[in-house]
Amino acid sequence: MNILILTKVPLEGQGLKWIITSQLRDIKVEVVEDVEQFSKHVKEYAVDFLIVDLDLWESQQPSFLPPQVQWLGISSERTFQTAYRALKHKAEDLLFRPFQPEHLIKHVQQARFRLRNEREVSPQLKSASELNLTYEDLLVTETYPNTPVLMSAIVPSTVEVGSQLVRTLEGFSFPTTFHVFPFSDFILVIHQLVEHEELQDSYRAFFASWKSQSETLLSIYLYESSEGKSTRDLYQKMRRFQERIFYDGYDILSVELSDLKWRDLDPFLSPLEQRTWIEMLEKKKLKAIREWLEQDFLTLESPYPDPEMVRIRLTSVLAQMRRYMIAKSINNETIEKQYHRLFQDIVREPVMYHIIQKLGDFISKLMNETSFPDEGISNFSEKVRAMMESNYWDSNWNLATCAEALHLNKSTLSRKFSQSTGKKFRDTLHEIRIREAKRLLKETKAPLEEVARLAGYTHQTYFNAKFKAATGKTPSAYRFD
């Protein structure tokens, strides 16, 4: 879109030009200072929109505006005559000085939108070679390139270098016509496709050149399309490649030969996986935990699951750590802050490998916490209760093993616990196990045998009897009630 500004104040003209070109990338602006220059320019060059200072238009002077060109009036004179002249000659609007920059931008955007609609021969068959590509082509309209294109998604490891990266791209000697579209999290470049190997070599040269001048890492994905897809569809495909940073990390140049599709993934830990985590945390099996994280997350291969599903699965792992912290009464301020910071990292960190590293570091710190810090347990019964919460799933864990861990005689433990709580040790342990069984029956589809085992019961018949005694219903009836 070409804009011509007529203003009696040169400095104002340059300011208006800067406002427009700094916010709208696909617009060219020229400034003239008198009517003679203005008339000459509109005759010699194609002009799509005019901004006219009505203070230069004398009252008896005939119109010097070209026919059927959209225009916007500006003036310092708030008079009826000024408004009437703008109305008579069909101005889009009249802005009186001083006016807000956003009002000017709004009118330019509206004019550009109308101009694009007028130029469309068919709303679904615009040719990319007949007009410059704009953001509307990527986000709104159905623009179909009539020649093959190569698109690149360029993702910097820090967004602060965005402007520098755009300037470097625009100044690089690619062997073809191209358009650069900056977005908040990546930059999209669209090339008319020549010999694809030549373009790939050019990107390798650009990649090497960028490394020599910046410490910010880049990931570049190249994708060739010759199938008659719209630029909007291609943009969506390239954005998906940008999301693959989650798996690939930074500092790569990848030539993509096919579309990227995510595979299905159940993001939640199964009851068995939850039990495994409780056991690893309880027994402080740090090596086993790191191996589990590596096997479950870092060995994923294409086709990858949706990164958002993986993030949910990571929060499920974090939830097991929260259960461990509650059971062990680990609630000091430092650990709590680190826990919440880790949750934010899981939600926002762009690279999965970095999340796994932070997760491993947090677990190491958690393992170094005292199992039962004095300030976290107010009395003996709470300590025993916490041990039950951590070990109920183990069918071999009982009064004797608890007493051994506390260096007490089991009779002494039983008597002290009953005196403190008014309940028997065995009955309290059964309550916790039945509570967990009820949760598993309602929240999972695990078979009844698996529910019994996860709740800490070896024999299905014994579990059924204890469950009915506690709830008045069989496990099966409770699940479908």
Secondary structure, 3 states (H helix, E strand, C coil): CEEEEECCCHHHHHHHHHHHHHHCCCCEEEEECCHHHHHHHHHHCCCCEEEEEHHHCCCCCCCCCCCCCEEEEEECCCCHHHHHHHHHCCCCCEEECCCCHHHHHHHHHHHHHHHHHHHCCCCCCEECCCCCCCHHHHHCCCEECCCCEEEEEEEECCHHHHHHHHHHHHHCCCCCCEEEEECCCCEEEEEECCCHHHHHHHHHHHHHHHHHHCCCCEEEEEEEECCCCCHHHHHHHHHHHHHCHHHHCCCEEEEECCCCCCECCCCCCCHHHHHHHHHHHHCCCHHHHHHHHHHHHHCCCCCCECHHHHHHHHHHHHHHHHHHHHHCCCCCHHHHHHHHHHHHHHHHCCCHHHHHHHHHHHHHHHHCCCCCCHHHCCCHHHHHHHHHHHHCCCCCCCHHHHHHHCCCCHHHHHHHHHHHHCCCHHHHHHHHHHHHHHHHHHHCCCCHHHHHHHCCCCCHHHHHHHHHHHHCCCHHHHHHC
